[in-house]
Amino acid sequence: MYHCDLMEDLGFERFVVSLKDSDPRKVVAANERFAEKRPHVPLHLGVTEAGMPPEGVIKTRLAFEPLLAKGVGETIRVSLTLPNARKHEEVLAGKQILADVAAQRFLTVPDFGEGLNIISCPSCSRVENERFVELAEQVRELTRYAANYRITIAVMGCRVNGPGETDDADIGLWCGPTTVNLKRGSQKLGTFSYADVLPRLKMEVDRLIAEQSASEPRAQA
């Protein structure tokens, strides 16, 4: 709200606000609150780092459907981790969501808060190696066995935003031209080749699973 006040105090009347997060629930909550307090300010809706399809599309629907159904949001952006040749699929997904909301076709979607959550950026001009997209797909395949554990893995494509955008994840990866940085929580674990980072990632996932399993209450005999 401070920034809106600042813009208006400076005489700006035509501006758009975007409140994004990788968690669809936070996107809904933030935009609903803002729309109540500033109904005259247009909102640009988006779920940042939604990840790969189809999960990324589902996360986006989780945010867009309740907001658009209430008339919240003037423009949208769908952000998916895709190679450049498939980036047009973001537009197709956005159009499909708009058409479904207009026709009142709402999907029953899963709650991503109860299990493995992989977030990844949509890639941009800062990405120095498009192999990052392939790495994100490999991470998803490698960690399917951890689907029932509350673990968040962030795969980011650049060294500019990557270190900060992985802060809230249990395990974070951010990519350079030939190497991948890996950290667990705030602890940096090292820099690895694109191939070597996967076995180390699995090791850290296994450690998290063991820690979560050990902390679960045991059934009484």
Buried (B, 14 or more C-beta within 10 A) or exposed (E): EEEBEEBEEEEEEEEEBBBBBBBBBBBBBBBBEBBEEBEEBBBBBBBBBBBBBEBBBBBBBBBBBBBBEEEBBEEBBBBBBBEEEEEEBBEEBBEBBEEBBEEEEEEEEEEBEEEBBBBBBBBEEEBBBBBBBEBBBBBBEBBEEBEEBEBBBBBBBBBBBBBEBBEBBBBBBBBBEEBBBBBBBEEEBEEBEBEBBBEBBBEBBEEBBEEBEEEEEEEEE
